[in-house]
Amino acid sequence: MTMALVVPLAVGGGAVAATHTQAQAAETSASSFPGQKSGLLPAEKLTIRSALQVDLTRETVRLPLFKATVKGETVWYVITEASDPGIAADLDVNHAAKLNNVGIGCATCVQTATVVAPTPEENRFGTAVIDRPGAPDFSPTRVLVPGPDGFPPAKAQPGGVGDADYSPFIRLAGSPVVYNAPIVATGDGPFDVVHHTNTEDRVLGIHIAPPAGPGKFNQSWVDLLLVKGFDAGQPILYISTESNDPGTATLERATYVPALSQIAYNGGDDALGSARERIFPFLNGQTGANNPQAQGIAHLILDGHANEDASVGNTALIDALRNGGDALNVQGDFPTLADPRHAEAYSPIWEAQFGQWTDKAIRLGLNKRQIDENQIFNLAASRPDLITGPGGAPYGAQGVIINCPVIGFIDEAPTDNLATPLPDSQH
């Protein structure tokens, strides 16, 4: 099994070790992530308004859970985006027009599902069961063995693998609308939310609603572990559900779906036919659990308990993430941005543009936390002596896709980038 993130994107051990030393000297606060860290996030800060709650104490979002069948077996999925604005508003999910482009050049990237029309006796209220072609297998054991300096890992094996027919992106037979509908659990229960043998590795709780009484509707739901990051300088929340790269899927606690590599198109963003947006991870940023400059994959592995199973009982892991132990990636466009060009360009299909700080940047202490897309692009365009792609490659696309639906923002809504793009930078 190839691991595009783990092997070709590896960096030298000295660079990571240097950042860890810096981080230990820079630990100055109890938390390295800004904003609210406990209690329920106010509903007005959610972009997915159908979310039943965001619990920042437990680092979870509770989403409505829907039933489907795959080859006669029961599966459970969530809905996070729709390509049609009216349907997205009706479902209270994110609108992502770019989902209309998912099937360009990749028929298998969008599943065609059929509606199993229920009788009135079977379904007085709620959503009909759908039948889907493919599903993930969550039975493999997720394995992440940190390397000597955290990143690159010594071993990475994803805990969920999609079959040849699985995609999280579906359209119903007879309709052109594309939905982002990741499958997060399989079977009829009981559900393993500790070692995740039949649930995705971010599932921390599942409730299957019992039959409702007359005139009532009972909602099934799932609690998913959140991911923290930044967009336009603001702290944001999202989830991660699938990746086309096994190493990335392992780190993200997501399902490995290699077919997503064909989604249009490498390097594509705000351009004709693109279904992708950009996300900006750093391989070798600073580390340290309390370091306000910590960021990146080495930080996630060393400080975010990335090698452990996520569960409600693993409070050390949850507390670490609650206080900034994620990779703290920077996203590009966001549904709340003031400029419609950027708000409407939002897509949950993020193409990772991995950044590697050079030895010079580390030596001069310039490998600081980044929180804005334009600032990163300006840095890449003007200071290639400080930031490159993996292994010194030119900065830009690496072909790694991650399905990361945004959930909301913690403090203020992202409205505008913090910097004006340089004339020769991407934006």
TORKOL-4160 file (C-alpha; in steps of 0.2 Angstrom, whole numbers, padded with zeros to 4 digits, m for minus):
427
<pt num="1" X="0000" Y="0000" Z="0000"/>
<pt num="2" X="0008" Y="0017" Z="m0005"/>
<pt num="3" X="0007" Y="0031" Z="0007"/>
<pt num="4" X="0009" Y="0047" Z="m0003"/>
<pt num="5" X="0009" Y="0057" Z="0013"/>
<pt num="6" X="0020" Y="0046" Z="0023"/>
<pt num="7" X="0034" Y="0042" Z="0011"/>
<pt num="8" X="0036" Y="0054" Z="m0003"/>
<pt num="9" X="0031" Y="0069" Z="0008"/>
<pt num="10" X="0043" Y="0065" Z="0021"/>
<pt num="11" X="0055" Y="0078" Z="0028"/>
<pt num="12" X="0071" Y="0077" Z="0037"/>
<pt num="13" X="0072" Y="0072" Z="0055"/>
<pt num="14" X="0083" Y="0087" Z="0060"/>
<pt num="15" X="0070" Y="0100" Z="0054"/>
<pt num="16" X="0056" Y="0092" Z="0064"/>
<pt num="17" X="0067" Y="0090" Z="0079"/>
<pt num="18" X="0072" Y="0108" Z="0078"/>
<pt num="19" X="0054" Y="0114" Z="0079"/>
<pt num="20" X="0051" Y="0103" Z="0094"/>
<pt num="21" X="0065" Y="0111" Z="0103"/>
<pt num="22" X="0059" Y="0129" Z="0099"/>
<pt num="23" X="0041" Y="0124" Z="0105"/>
<pt num="24" X="0047" Y="0118" Z="0122"/>
<pt num="25" X="0055" Y="0135" Z="0125"/>
<pt num="26" X="0039" Y="0144" Z="0119"/>
<pt num="27" X="0026" Y="0136" Z="0130"/>
<pt num="28" X="0018" Y="0151" Z="0137"/>
<pt num="29" X="0000" Y="0148" Z="0139"/>
<pt num="30" X="m0013" Y="0135" Z="0145"/>
<pt num="31" X="m0020" Y="0133" Z="0127"/>
<pt num="32" X="m0013" Y="0137" Z="0110"/>
<pt num="33" X="m0030" Y="0139" Z="0102"/>
<pt num="34" X="m0041" Y="0154" Z="0103"/>
<pt num="35" X="m0059" Y="0156" Z="0107"/>
<pt num="36" X="m0072" Y="0146" Z="0117"/>
<pt num="37" X="m0066" Y="0129" Z="0122"/>
<pt num="38" X="m0081" Y="0122" Z="0132"/>
<pt num="39" X="m0099" Y="0121" Z="0133"/>
<pt num="40" X="m0111" Y="0122" Z="0118"/>
<pt num="41" X="m0107" Y="0133" Z="0103"/>
<pt num="42" X="m0121" Y="0145" Z="0100"/>
<pt num="43" X="m0132" Y="0140" Z="0085"/>
<pt num="44" X="m0129" Y="0156" Z="0076"/>
<pt num="45" X="m0111" Y="0151" Z="0073"/>
<pt num="46" X="m0115" Y="0135" Z="0064"/>
<pt num="47" X="m0114" Y="0134" Z="0045"/>
<pt num="48" X="m0123" Y="0117" Z="0045"/>
<pt num="49" X="m0139" Y="0123" Z="0054"/>
<pt num="50" X="m0146" Y="0105" Z="0055"/>
<pt num="51" X="m0132" Y="0101" Z="0067"/>
<pt num="52" X="m0141" Y="0096" Z="0084"/>
<pt num="53" X="m0127" Y="0103" Z="0094"/>
<pt num="54" X="m0108" Y="0107" Z="0095"/>
<pt num="55" X="m0101" Y="0102" Z="0111"/>
<pt num="56" X="m0084" Y="0110" Z="0113"/>
<pt num="57" X="m0081" Y="0101" Z="0130"/>
<pt num="58" X="m0082" Y="0084" Z="0121"/>
<pt num="59" X="m0075" Y="0091" Z="0104"/>
<pt num="60" X="m0090" Y="0084" Z="0095"/>
<pt num="61" X="m0104" Y="0089" Z="0083"/>
<pt num="62" X="m0120" Y="0080" Z="0083"/>
<pt num="63" X="m0128" Y="0077" Z="0066"/>
<pt num="64" X="m0144" Y="0069" Z="0060"/>
<pt num="65" X="m0141" Y="0051" Z="0055"/>
<pt num="66" X="m0150" Y="0043" Z="0040"/>
<pt num="67" X="m0152" Y="0025" Z="0036"/>
<pt num="68" X="m0147" Y="0017" Z="0019"/>
<pt num="69" X="m0144" Y="0000" Z="0012"/>
<pt num="70" X="m0129" Y="m0007" Z="0002"/>
<pt num="71" X="m0131" Y="m0024" Z="m0006"/>
<pt num="72" X="m0144" Y="m0028" Z="0007"/>
<pt num="73" X="m0134" Y="m0022" Z="0022"/>
<pt num="74" X="m0138" Y="m0007" Z="0033"/>
<pt num="75" X="m0127" Y="0008" Z="0033"/>
<pt num="76" X="m0129" Y="0025" Z="0041"/>
<pt num="77" X="m0124" Y="0042" Z="0034"/>
<pt num="78" X="m0125" Y="0060" Z="0037"/>
<pt num="79" X="m0128" Y="0075" Z="0025"/>
<pt num="80" X="m0117" Y="0090" Z="0025"/>
<pt num="81" X="m0118" Y="0098" Z="0008"/>
<pt num="82" X="m0130" Y="0100" Z="m0007"/>
<pt num="83" X="m0126" Y="0107" Z="m0024"/>
<pt num="84" X="m0142" Y="0116" Z="m0026"/>
<pt num="85" X="m0145" Y="0131" Z="m0015"/>
<pt num="86" X="m0163" Y="0129" Z="m0012"/>
<pt num="87" X="m0161" Y="0111" Z="m0007"/>
<pt num="88" X="m0146" Y="0115" Z="0004"/>
<pt num="89" X="m0157" Y="0128" Z="0013"/>
<pt num="90" X="m0171" Y="0116" Z="0015"/>
<pt num="91" X="m0160" Y="0103" Z="0023"/>
<pt num="92" X="m0150" Y="0116" Z="0033"/>
<pt num="93" X="m0134" Y="0110" Z="0026"/>
<pt num="94" X="m0119" Y="0119" Z="0017"/>
<pt num="95" X="m0122" Y="0125" Z="m0001"/>
<pt num="96" X="m0108" Y="0119" Z="m0012"/>
<pt num="97" X="m0111" Y="0122" Z="m0030"/>
<pt num="98" X="m0094" Y="0114" Z="m0035"/>
<pt num="99" X="m0102" Y="0097" Z="m0031"/>
<pt num="100" X="m0110" Y="0098" Z="m0048"/>
<pt num="101" X="m0092" Y="0096" Z="m0055"/>
<pt num="102" X="m0088" Y="0080" Z="m0045"/>
<pt num="103" X="m0092" Y="0068" Z="m0059"/>
<pt num="104" X="m0082" Y="0077" Z="m0073"/>
<pt num="105" X="m0071" Y="0063" Z="m0080"/>
<pt num="106" X="m0075" Y="0052" Z="m0065"/>
<pt num="107" X="m0092" Y="0043" Z="m0066"/>
<pt num="108" X="m0088" Y="0033" Z="m0050"/>
<pt num="109" X="m0084" Y="0048" Z="m0040"/>
<pt num="110" X="m0103" Y="0051" Z="m0038"/>
<pt num="111" X="m0114" Y="0036" Z="m0033"/>
<pt num="112" X="m0132" Y="0035" Z="m0040"/>
<pt num="113" X="m0144" Y="0030" Z="m0026"/>
<pt num="114" X="m0162" Y="0025" Z="m0027"/>
<pt num="115" X="m0176" Y="0030" Z="m0015"/>
<pt num="116" X="m0185" Y="0016" Z="m0007"/>
<pt num="117" X="m0202" Y="0024" Z="m0006"/>
<pt num="118" X="m0210" Y="0019" Z="0010"/>
<pt num="119" X="m0229" Y="0017" Z="0014"/>
<pt num="120" X="m0238" Y="0029" Z="0025"/>
<pt num="121" X="m0238" Y="0016" Z="0039"/>
<pt num="122" X="m0219" Y="0014" Z="0037"/>
<pt num="123" X="m0215" Y="0032" Z="0037"/>
<pt num="124" X="m0227" Y="0045" Z="0044"/>
<pt num="125" X="m0212" Y="0058" Z="0046"/>
<pt num="126" X="m0194" Y="0059" Z="0041"/>
<pt num="127" X="m0183" Y="0053" Z="0027"/>
<pt num="128" X="m0185" Y="0038" Z="0016"/>
<pt num="129" X="m0172" Y="0024" Z="0016"/>
<pt num="130" X="m0161" Y="0025" Z="0000"/>
<pt num="131" X="m0151" Y="0011" Z="m0008"/>
<pt num="132" X="m0132" Y="0015" Z="m0012"/>
<pt num="133" X="m0120" Y="0005" Z="m0022"/>
<pt num="134" X="m0105" Y="0005" Z="m0011"/>
<pt num="135" X="m0099" Y="0007" Z="0007"/>
<pt num="136" X="m0084" Y="0008" Z="0018"/>
<pt num="137" X="m0076" Y="m0007" Z="0028"/>
<pt num="138" X="m0073" Y="m0001" Z="0045"/>
<pt num="139" X="m0066" Y="m0017" Z="0052"/>
<pt num="140" X="m0047" Y="m0014" Z="0048"/>
<pt num="141" X="m0037" Y="m0008" Z="0063"/>
<pt num="142" X="m0031" Y="0010" Z="0062"/>
<pt num="143" X="m0012" Y="0010" Z="0065"/>
<pt num="144" X="m0002" Y="0026" Z="0067"/>
<pt num="145" X="0016" Y="0023" Z="0074"/>
<pt num="146" X="0025" Y="0040" Z="0076"/>
<pt num="147" X="0042" Y="0042" Z="0069"/>
<pt num="148" X="0057" Y="0047" Z="0080"/>
<pt num="149" X="0052" Y="0066" Z="0077"/>
<pt num="150" X="0033" Y="0062" Z="0075"/>
<pt num="151" X="0032" Y="0065" Z="0057"/>
<pt num="152" X="0035" Y="0056" Z="0046"/>
<pt num="153" X="0026" Y="0041" Z="0054"/>
<pt num="154" X="0035" Y="0025" Z="0055"/>
<pt num="155" X="0019" Y="0016" Z="0050"/>
<pt num="156" X="0001" Y="0022" Z="0045"/>
<pt num="157" X="m0014" Y="0011" Z="0041"/>
<pt num="158" X="m0031" Y="0018" Z="0039"/>
<pt num="159" X="m0045" Y="0011" Z="0049"/>
<pt num="160" X="m0059" Y="0012" Z="0036"/>
<pt num="161" X="m0057" Y="0008" Z="0017"/>
<pt num="162" X="m0071" Y="0011" Z="0004"/>
<pt num="163" X="m0075" Y="m0003" Z="m0008"/>
<pt num="164" X="m0074" Y="m0001" Z="m0027"/>
<pt num="165" X="m0092" Y="0006" Z="m0028"/>
<pt num="166" X="m0091" Y="0019" Z="m0013"/>
<pt num="167" X="m0091" Y="0037" Z="m0014"/>
<pt num="168" X="m0098" Y="0050" Z="m0001"/>
<pt num="169" X="m0105" Y="0060" Z="m0015"/>
<pt num="170" X="m0122" Y="0054" Z="m0021"/>
<pt num="171" X="m0136" Y="0059" Z="m0032"/>
<pt num="172" X="m0153" Y="0051" Z="m0032"/>
<pt num="173" X="m0159" Y="0043" Z="m0048"/>
<pt num="174" X="m0168" Y="0055" Z="m0058"/>
<pt num="175" X="m0161" Y="0071" Z="m0050"/>
<pt num="176" X="m0145" Y="0081" Z="m0055"/>
<pt num="177" X="m0142" Y="0087" Z="m0037"/>
<pt num="178" X="m0126" Y="0081" Z="m0029"/>
<pt num="179" X="m0125" Y="0078" Z="m0010"/>
<pt num="180" X="m0111" Y="0075" Z="0001"/>
<pt num="181" X="m0117" Y="0060" Z="0011"/>
<pt num="182" X="m0103" Y="0051" Z="0020"/>
<pt num="183" X="m0106" Y="0034" Z="0027"/>
<pt num="184" X="m0101" Y="0034" Z="0046"/>
<pt num="185" X="m0107" Y="0017" Z="0052"/>
<pt num="186" X="m0112" Y="0000" Z="0046"/>
<pt num="187" X="m0124" Y="m0013" Z="0052"/>
<pt num="188" X="m0138" Y="m0013" Z="0064"/>
<pt num="189" X="m0128" Y="m0012" Z="0080"/>
<pt num="190" X="m0122" Y="m0012" Z="0093"/>
<pt num="191" X="m0109" Y="0001" Z="0087"/>
<pt num="192" X="m0091" Y="0001" Z="0092"/>
<pt num="193" X="m0087" Y="0019" Z="0097"/>
<pt num="194" X="m0071" Y="0015" Z="0106"/>
<pt num="195" X="m0061" Y="0004" Z="0093"/>
<pt num="196" X="m0072" Y="0008" Z="0078"/>
<pt num="197" X="m0074" Y="m0009" Z="0071"/>
<pt num="198" X="m0090" Y="m0004" Z="0062"/>
<pt num="199" X="m0089" Y="0015" Z="0064"/>
<pt num="200" X="m0078" Y="0028" Z="0056"/>
<pt num="201" X="m0064" Y="0033" Z="0068"/>
<pt num="202" X="m0071" Y="0050" Z="0072"/>
<pt num="203" X="m0088" Y="0042" Z="0078"/>
<pt num="204" X="m0089" Y="0045" Z="0097"/>
<pt num="205" X="m0108" Y="0041" Z="0099"/>
<pt num="206" X="m0123" Y="0035" Z="0090"/>
<pt num="207" X="m0141" Y="0035" Z="0094"/>
<pt num="208" X="m0154" Y="0025" Z="0083"/>
<pt num="209" X="m0171" Y="0032" Z="0087"/>
<pt num="210" X="m0185" Y="0020" Z="0092"/>
<pt num="211" X="m0201" Y="0020" Z="0083"/>
<pt num="212" X="m0211" Y="0037" Z="0087"/>
<pt num="213" X="m0228" Y="0038" Z="0094"/>
<pt num="214" X="m0243" Y="0046" Z="0085"/>
<pt num="215" X="m0239" Y="0063" Z="0078"/>
<pt num="216" X="m0221" Y="0062" Z="0084"/>
<pt num="217" X="m0204" Y="0061" Z="0076"/>
<pt num="218" X="m0188" Y="0054" Z="0084"/>
<pt num="219" X="m0171" Y="0059" Z="0077"/>
<pt num="220" X="m0157" Y="0047" Z="0075"/>
<pt num="221" X="m0140" Y="0055" Z="0077"/>
<pt num="222" X="m0121" Y="0053" Z="0078"/>
<pt num="223" X="m0108" Y="0062" Z="0087"/>
<pt num="224" X="m0092" Y="0065" Z="0077"/>
<pt num="225" X="m0075" Y="0071" Z="0083"/>
<pt num="226" X="m0072" Y="0089" Z="0077"/>
<pt num="227" X="m0056" Y="0096" Z="0068"/>
<pt num="228" X="m0050" Y="0114" Z="0072"/>
<pt num="229" X="m0042" Y="0125" Z="0060"/>
<pt num="230" X="m0042" Y="0143" Z="0053"/>
<pt num="231" X="m0050" Y="0152" Z="0038"/>
<pt num="232" X="m0047" Y="0171" Z="0034"/>
<pt num="233" X="m0039" Y="0173" Z="0051"/>
<pt num="234" X="m0053" Y="0165" Z="0061"/>
<pt num="235" X="m0054" Y="0149" Z="0071"/>
<pt num="236" X="m0066" Y="0137" Z="0063"/>
<pt num="237" X="m0073" Y="0119" Z="0065"/>
<pt num="238" X="m0075" Y="0105" Z="0052"/>
<pt num="239" X="m0075" Y="0086" Z="0051"/>
<pt num="240" X="m0065" Y="0075" Z="0040"/>
<pt num="241" X="m0073" Y="0060" Z="0032"/>
<pt num="242" X="m0063" Y="0053" Z="0017"/>
<pt num="243" X="m0046" Y="0055" Z="0008"/>
<pt num="244" X="m0039" Y="0047" Z="m0007"/>
<pt num="245" X="m0022" Y="0045" Z="0002"/>
<pt num="246" X="m0020" Y="0031" Z="0015"/>
<pt num="247" X="m0007" Y="0041" Z="0025"/>
<pt num="248" X="m0019" Y="0056" Z="0026"/>
<pt num="249" X="m0034" Y="0045" Z="0029"/>
<pt num="250" X="m0025" Y="0038" Z="0044"/>
<pt num="251" X="m0020" Y="0055" Z="0051"/>
<pt num="252" X="m0037" Y="0062" Z="0048"/>
<pt num="253" X="m0046" Y="0047" Z="0056"/>
<pt num="254" X="m0055" Y="0046" Z="0039"/>
<pt num="255" X="m0060" Y="0033" Z="0026"/>
<pt num="256" X="m0048" Y="0029" Z="0013"/>
<pt num="257" X="m0056" Y="0031" Z="m0004"/>
<pt num="258" X="m0043" Y="0030" Z="m0018"/>
<pt num="259" X="m0056" Y="0034" Z="m0032"/>
<pt num="260" X="m0057" Y="0052" Z="m0026"/>
<pt num="261" X="m0041" Y="0055" Z="m0034"/>
<pt num="262" X="m0050" Y="0057" Z="m0051"/>
<pt num="263" X="m0061" Y="0072" Z="m0045"/>
<pt num="264" X="m0058" Y="0087" Z="m0056"/>
<pt num="265" X="m0044" Y="0092" Z="m0055"/>
<pt num="266" X="m0026" Y="0093" Z="m0049"/>
<pt num="267" X="m0022" Y="0111" Z="m0045"/>
<pt num="268" X="m0040" Y="0116" Z="m0049"/>
<pt num="269" X="m0049" Y="0129" Z="m0038"/>
<pt num="270" X="m0059" Y="0144" Z="m0044"/>
<pt num="271" X="m0058" Y="0138" Z="m0062"/>
<pt num="272" X="m0069" Y="0130" Z="m0075"/>
<pt num="273" X="m0074" Y="0112" Z="m0071"/>
<pt num="274" X="m0066" Y="0112" Z="m0053"/>
<pt num="275" X="m0074" Y="0103" Z="m0039"/>
<pt num="276" X="m0060" Y="0107" Z="m0027"/>
<pt num="277" X="m0055" Y="0120" Z="m0014"/>
<pt num="278" X="m0038" Y="0122" Z="m0006"/>
<pt num="279" X="m0032" Y="0117" Z="0012"/>
<pt num="280" X="m0015" Y="0121" Z="0018"/>
<pt num="281" X="m0007" Y="0109" Z="0030"/>
<pt num="282" X="0011" Y="0111" Z="0036"/>
<pt num="283" X="0022" Y="0096" Z="0038"/>
<pt num="284" X="0035" Y="0103" Z="0050"/>
<pt num="285" X="0028" Y="0118" Z="0059"/>
<pt num="286" X="0032" Y="0121" Z="0077"/>
<pt num="287" X="0026" Y="0109" Z="0091"/>
<pt num="288" X="0022" Y="0109" Z="0109"/>
<pt num="289" X="0006" Y="0107" Z="0118"/>
<pt num="290" X="0005" Y="0125" Z="0124"/>
<pt num="291" X="0014" Y="0133" Z="0111"/>
<pt num="292" X="0004" Y="0147" Z="0102"/>
<pt num="293" X="0015" Y="0145" Z="0087"/>
<pt num="294" X="0012" Y="0126" Z="0085"/>
<pt num="295" X="0004" Y="0120" Z="0069"/>
<pt num="296" X="0006" Y="0105" Z="0057"/>
<pt num="297" X="0007" Y="0087" Z="0055"/>
<pt num="298" X="0021" Y="0084" Z="0067"/>
<pt num="299" X="0012" Y="0094" Z="0080"/>
<pt num="300" X="m0004" Y="0083" Z="0078"/>
<pt num="301" X="0006" Y="0067" Z="0080"/>
<pt num="302" X="0017" Y="0073" Z="0095"/>
<pt num="303" X="0004" Y="0084" Z="0104"/>
<pt num="304" X="m0013" Y="0078" Z="0098"/>
<pt num="305" X="m0013" Y="0059" Z="0103"/>
<pt num="306" X="m0015" Y="0055" Z="0084"/>
<pt num="307" X="m0009" Y="0037" Z="0087"/>
<pt num="308" X="m0023" Y="0033" Z="0099"/>
<pt num="309" X="m0041" Y="0028" Z="0096"/>
<pt num="310" X="m0053" Y="0042" Z="0099"/>
<pt num="311" X="m0067" Y="0039" Z="0111"/>
<pt num="312" X="m0077" Y="0049" Z="0124"/>
<pt num="313" X="m0067" Y="0040" Z="0138"/>
<pt num="314" X="m0050" Y="0045" Z="0130"/>
<pt num="315" X="m0051" Y="0062" Z="0139"/>
<pt num="316" X="m0032" Y="0065" Z="0137"/>
<pt num="317" X="m0035" Y="0065" Z="0118"/>
<pt num="318" X="m0050" Y="0076" Z="0119"/>
<pt num="319" X="m0042" Y="0089" Z="0130"/>
<pt num="320" X="m0027" Y="0090" Z="0119"/>
<pt num="321" X="m0037" Y="0093" Z="0104"/>
<pt num="322" X="m0049" Y="0105" Z="0113"/>
<pt num="323" X="m0033" Y="0115" Z="0117"/>
<pt num="324" X="m0026" Y="0116" Z="0100"/>
<pt num="325" X="m0018" Y="0099" Z="0097"/>
<pt num="326" X="m0025" Y="0097" Z="0079"/>
<pt num="327" X="m0014" Y="0101" Z="0064"/>
<pt num="328" X="m0023" Y="0118" Z="0063"/>
<pt num="329" X="m0024" Y="0118" Z="0044"/>
<pt num="330" X="m0029" Y="0134" Z="0035"/>
<pt num="331" X="m0044" Y="0133" Z="0023"/>
<pt num="332" X="m0047" Y="0143" Z="0008"/>
<pt num="333" X="m0065" Y="0149" Z="0004"/>
<pt num="334" X="m0079" Y="0148" Z="0018"/>
<pt num="335" X="m0098" Y="0150" Z="0017"/>
<pt num="336" X="m0098" Y="0166" Z="0027"/>
<pt num="337" X="m0085" Y="0176" Z="0017"/>
<pt num="338" X="m0092" Y="0193" Z="0012"/>
<pt num="339" X="m0086" Y="0192" Z="m0006"/>
<pt num="340" X="m0099" Y="0180" Z="m0015"/>
<pt num="341" X="m0084" Y="0174" Z="m0026"/>
<pt num="342" X="m0076" Y="0166" Z="m0011"/>
<pt num="343" X="m0092" Y="0161" Z="m0002"/>
<pt num="344" X="m0099" Y="0152" Z="m0017"/>
<pt num="345" X="m0082" Y="0144" Z="m0021"/>
<pt num="346" X="m0084" Y="0134" Z="m0005"/>
<pt num="347" X="m0082" Y="0115" Z="m0007"/>
<pt num="348" X="m0079" Y="0101" Z="0005"/>
<pt num="349" X="m0067" Y="0093" Z="m0007"/>
<pt num="350" X="m0051" Y="0100" Z="m0001"/>
<pt num="351" X="m0035" Y="0098" Z="m0011"/>
<pt num="352" X="m0020" Y="0098" Z="0001"/>
<pt num="353" X="m0006" Y="0110" Z="m0003"/>
<pt num="354" X="0007" Y="0104" Z="0009"/>
<pt num="355" X="0020" Y="0117" Z="0015"/>
<pt num="356" X="0037" Y="0113" Z="0022"/>
<pt num="357" X="0047" Y="0126" Z="0031"/>
<pt num="358" X="0065" Y="0126" Z="0026"/>
<pt num="359" X="0080" Y="0124" Z="0037"/>
<pt num="360" X="0083" Y="0143" Z="0035"/>
<pt num="361" X="0065" Y="0147" Z="0041"/>
<pt num="362" X="0067" Y="0136" Z="0056"/>
<pt num="363" X="0085" Y="0143" Z="0061"/>
<pt num="364" X="0078" Y="0161" Z="0060"/>
<pt num="365" X="0062" Y="0157" Z="0070"/>
<pt num="366" X="0051" Y="0162" Z="0055"/>
<pt num="367" X="0041" Y="0145" Z="0055"/>
<pt num="368" X="0027" Y="0153" Z="0064"/>
<pt num="369" X="0008" Y="0148" Z="0064"/>
<pt num="370" X="m0001" Y="0153" Z="0048"/>
<pt num="371" X="m0020" Y="0158" Z="0049"/>
<pt num="372" X="m0024" Y="0165" Z="0032"/>
<pt num="373" X="m0024" Y="0159" Z="0014"/>
<pt num="374" X="m0017" Y="0174" Z="0005"/>
<pt num="375" X="m0003" Y="0176" Z="0018"/>
<pt num="376" X="0002" Y="0159" Z="0014"/>
<pt num="377" X="0002" Y="0162" Z="m0005"/>
<pt num="378" X="0011" Y="0178" Z="m0003"/>
<pt num="379" X="0024" Y="0169" Z="0007"/>
<pt num="380" X="0026" Y="0155" Z="m0005"/>
<pt num="381" X="0027" Y="0168" Z="m0020"/>
<pt num="382" X="0040" Y="0180" Z="m0012"/>
<pt num="383" X="0050" Y="0169" Z="0000"/>
<pt num="384" X="0054" Y="0152" Z="m0008"/>
<pt num="385" X="0069" Y="0152" Z="0003"/>
<pt num="386" X="0057" Y="0150" Z="0018"/>
<pt num="387" X="0043" Y="0138" Z="0012"/>
<pt num="388" X="0043" Y="0125" Z="m0001"/>
<pt num="389" X="0033" Y="0110" Z="m0005"/>
<pt num="390" X="0037" Y="0093" Z="0002"/>
<pt num="391" X="0056" Y="0089" Z="0000"/>
<pt num="392" X="0060" Y="0106" Z="m0007"/>
<pt num="393" X="0048" Y="0103" Z="m0022"/>
<pt num="394" X="0039" Y="0119" Z="m0029"/>
<pt num="395" X="0024" Y="0124" Z="m0018"/>
<pt num="396" X="0007" Y="0119" Z="m0024"/>
<pt num="397" X="m0004" Y="0104" Z="m0027"/>
<pt num="398" X="0001" Y="0087" Z="m0022"/>
<pt num="399" X="m0014" Y="0077" Z="m0027"/>
<pt num="400" X="m0020" Y="0073" Z="m0010"/>
<pt num="401" X="m0039" Y="0075" Z="m0008"/>
<pt num="402" X="m0049" Y="0076" Z="0009"/>
<pt num="403" X="m0067" Y="0077" Z="0011"/>
<pt num="404" X="m0069" Y="0090" Z="0025"/>
<pt num="405" X="m0086" Y="0098" Z="0028"/>
<pt num="406" X="m0086" Y="0114" Z="0038"/>
<pt num="407" X="m0097" Y="0115" Z="0053"/>
<pt num="408" X="m0095" Y="0133" Z="0059"/>
<pt num="409" X="m0084" Y="0146" Z="0067"/>
<pt num="410" X="m0079" Y="0148" Z="0085"/>
<pt num="411" X="m0077" Y="0167" Z="0087"/>
<pt num="412" X="m0081" Y="0178" Z="0073"/>
<pt num="413" X="m0087" Y="0173" Z="0056"/>
<pt num="414" X="m0073" Y="0173" Z="0043"/>
<pt num="415" X="m0077" Y="0188" Z="0031"/>
<pt num="416" X="m0061" Y="0193" Z="0022"/>
<pt num="417" X="m0043" Y="0188" Z="0020"/>
<pt num="418" X="m0030" Y="0196" Z="0030"/>
<pt num="419" X="m0019" Y="0201" Z="0016"/>
<pt num="420" X="m0020" Y="0207" Z="m0002"/>
<pt num="421" X="m0013" Y="0195" Z="m0015"/>
<pt num="422" X="0004" Y="0199" Z="m0022"/>
<pt num="423" X="0003" Y="0202" Z="m0041"/>
<pt num="424" X="0012" Y="0185" Z="m0045"/>
<pt num="425" X="0004" Y="0174" Z="m0031"/>
<pt num="426" X="m0010" Y="0162" Z="m0032"/>
<pt num="427" X="m0027" Y="0168" Z="m0025"/>
